[in-house]
Amino acid sequence: MAEVPQTDQRHPVERYFSRGARRYHEYATFQRQIAENLAARFLAAVQPDSILELGCGTGFLTRELGDRFPRATIEAMDLSPEMIQVAREAMPSHPVRWQVADMNRWRASQPYELVASSTALHWADSLSMQFRRIQRYLVREGNLVAAIMAADTLTELRQLRLEVAPDKVPERRLPSARQLRVALAEAELELCQWEQVTCRQTFRSARDLFRTLRCSSFTGGPFAASSSRPLVRSELERLHRLYQQRHGDTQGNVHATFQVIYLRARRH
Ligand SMILES: C[S@@+](CC[C@H](N)C(=O)[O-])C[C@H]1O[C@@H](n2cnc3c(N)ncnc32)[C@H](O)[C@@H]1O
């Protein structure tokens, strides 16, 4: 009998994160920093008893939530079982309820006083829909506290990519500050705190930048490529070369722009 080829039926985003879960925990220093900034500056205003975290990954924000609110019940959800497994191992003594689930489909069985998320909400199919869902998950006066990667992230790379392969436009764009504000207002979430940070990070070379982006699953997947037509080797090599030439300094270091929006919004 002929063998039926096995296909991987998982959600492409799940596959993307699951493949590199352990590597993510080690390399994602920027995401770790973002989760720590979010906690330090945006959690001081809340005192929740019940918390839902969306896209918890390997638990950078979950740990902050557990340390700051030891009496609260915490449910932490992620699409990738491998990311959750790494988080579970890293925080064995925190009584977190870990859940493997898709934030685009999941339904809350109870309302929460706080919904939190760090560098994950931009992965939702639709941010507007996601904010509406979050509004329904919150109790009255409940808060959403989130850090979201925004549109000016990796602008240098995006422009070069279009130059190298103009017919292979990435499927997704990160949200702009304006889109975020509109989506929050439409979801009837009142903005209470907002911080927009644009920074330039330095890498030892274009290769180092590309490796870091790959290992930390920063904004890859649909933000980096068209899944039906990924860049071929020659296009990738040209991209590396052009990046080094246009954004490198005399020592060979290259720069890349990142934009993060930190926010707290409240349900009436
Ligand atoms: C860049 S990581 C951030 C993880 C973590 N919050 C942190 O601060 O390191 C994005 C996470 O979102 C998760 N994710 C993406 N799409 C998701 C979805 N539809 N439902 C739940 N989690 C999702 C990924 O599996 C990944 O763990």
The ligand as an ORCA input file, in Angstrom:
! r2SCAN-3c Opt
* xyz 0 1
  C       6.846     37.506     20.240
  S       6.088     36.248     21.212
  C       5.827     37.091     22.758
  C       5.722     36.101     23.889
  C       5.708     36.702     25.284
  N       4.510     37.473     25.544
  C       6.949     37.517     25.549
  O       6.831     38.636     26.055
  O       8.041     37.022     25.282
  C       4.431     36.148     20.562
  C       3.630     35.018     21.158
  O       2.288     35.118     20.714
  C       1.810     33.791     20.506
  N       0.665     33.844     19.577
  C       0.680     34.198     18.278
  N      -0.555     34.067     17.757
  C      -1.361     33.631     18.764
  C      -2.734     33.292     18.855
  N      -3.531     33.383     17.787
  N      -3.230     32.872     20.042
  C      -2.430     32.762     21.132
  N      -1.110     33.062     21.099
  C      -0.579     33.493     19.938
  C       3.004     33.054     19.931
  O       2.855     31.637     20.033
  C       4.136     33.629     20.767
  O       4.365     32.859     21.914
*
